[in-house]
Amino acid sequence: VTHGDVVVENTVDSLLFNYSKKLTIGIDLQEMIVIETDDVLLVCPKSSVPKIKKFVENLSGTPHEHLV
């Protein structure tokens, strides 16, 4: 699944969302999550999705707290 300015080649069972003005390219990806915004680039295997919420919560009190 792709959204935004994304080009993929030989990529399966992956999600690439681009909310920025840059081009996002995925080559030879399998079961990956790639999300690009103006502030953040997230790249992780789909199996790590349950860890994302906890990771974001741990940003509180850090210089990246504005992302919470």
C-alpha positions in Angstrom: 0.0 0.0 0.0 1.3 3.4 -0.9 0.2 7.0 -0.3 1.7 10.2 -1.5 4.8 10.6 -3.7 6.1 7.0 -3.4 7.8 4.8 -6.0 8.4 1.1 -5.2 10.2 -1.7 -7.0 10.1 -5.4 -6.0 8.3 -4.5 -2.7 5.7 -6.8 -1.2 3.4 -6.8 1.9 4.6 -3.3 2.9 3.1 0.1 3.7 4.8 3.3 2.5 3.1 6.6 3.4 4.6 9.9 2.4 3.1 13.1 3.8 6.2 15.2 2.9 7.2 17.0 -0.2 10.1 14.6 -0.8 10.0 11.5 -3.0 10.0 8.2 -1.0 11.5 5.2 -2.8 11.2 1.6 -1.7 13.3 -1.1 -3.3 13.3 -4.8 -2.3 11.2 -4.2 0.8 9.2 -7.1 2.4 6.8 -6.6 5.3 8.0 -3.1 6.1 6.4 0.1 7.3 7.8 3.4 6.0 6.1 6.7 7.0 7.6 10.0 6.1 6.3 13.3 7.4 7.9 16.8 7.5 9.1 16.0 11.1 9.8 12.2 11.1 10.9 9.3 9.1 9.7 5.9 10.6 11.1 2.7 9.1 10.3 -0.6 10.8 9.2 -4.2 10.1 5.5 -4.7 10.3 6.1 -7.0 13.3 7.3 -4.0 15.3 4.0 -2.0 14.9 2.9 -2.8 18.5 6.1 -1.2 19.8 5.5 2.2 18.1 3.0 3.5 20.7 5.4 2.7 23.6 8.3 4.3 21.8 6.3 7.5 21.1 5.2 7.7 24.8 8.9 7.4 25.8 9.6 10.7 23.9 7.9 12.7 26.7 10.5 14.7 28.6 13.0 14.6 25.7 13.9 17.1 23.0 11.5 15.3 20.7 8.5 15.7 23.1 6.7 17.8 20.5 6.2 14.7 18.4 4.0 13.0 21.1 
